[in-house]
Amino acid sequence: MHGGHPACKIGGIVKPSLVILAAGLGRRFGGLKQIEPVGPDGETLLEYSVFDALRAGFASVTFVIREEMEAAFQAAIGTRVERQAAVEYVFQRAPPTRTRPWGTGHAVLSAADAVRAPFLVINADDYYGASAYRAMHAFLQSPVAPDFPPTYAMMGYRLRGTLPESGRVSRAVCHCTPDDWLARIEEITGLERAGDDARYADAAGVSRLIGGNTLVSMNMWAFTPSIFALLQREFDRFCEQAAPNEMEFYLPAAIDALVRDGAAAVRVLSTDEAWCGVTNPDDVAAVRARIEALVEAGVYPRRLY
């Protein structure tokens, strides 16, 4: 929390920055999954994200964390990342009446004073793949028409590549126009793998199937700073309705509301990268095996730094 990154320019072009949402409590994991080592030299998952982002051309990193985790976070990760890029820490705060953070939409809003350039948002505990960063960087560097509404982007992942072999998950299913603009996002809970597809029960208890090729959001978004005023508007609306300790202000829901209102347009990019992430302790072994395979394939060096 030091006043924000200056907008970095190279050759007259403002270089985009990376915003990493790392304030989660990790209740299902049982601790700070953001600093869980998964790489062969003790690297965390988010360090691979930073590595991919810097190679793609992103210039700086902003970590959104909780104030009480700053020392542990900086000791485990921050000092290493600070040797590679300009780093800023911002705190996601909530009133004492709440027992959990406000959610991912509020986490992005917490970075408003620190981010002055186009930026990419990711989760700290998800692996997105190098090509996704290159595609999002290209979007943020492309000329944007000045017309209203402002235009953003999200990276869509094939549902089949985001499903665990067992257990149930929630996914934000993307409904797109024929020319790849986001029409709406639908959060579906209780998804179980059914081959390459997913099965769930709707509100009436009827079993439904979603095709494995369906695009879902894994919370990778490309924004300009214009998003902050829009998110603030949606957060104010949310606070008028929310029960203090029961509801969270989720980023996909906020974007869905903005798109439906015509206040923002979102281009849906897609990738065949295989996503992986850490939610439960049982996920760690699979993520470590995935990173080891990528190291063996030469995608990453054995020692990241």
Summary of the structure (lengths in Angstrom):
residues: 305
radius of gyration: 18.6
end to end distance: 25.2
largest distance: 57.5
contacts: 960
relative contact order: 0.19
helix: 30%
strand: 29%
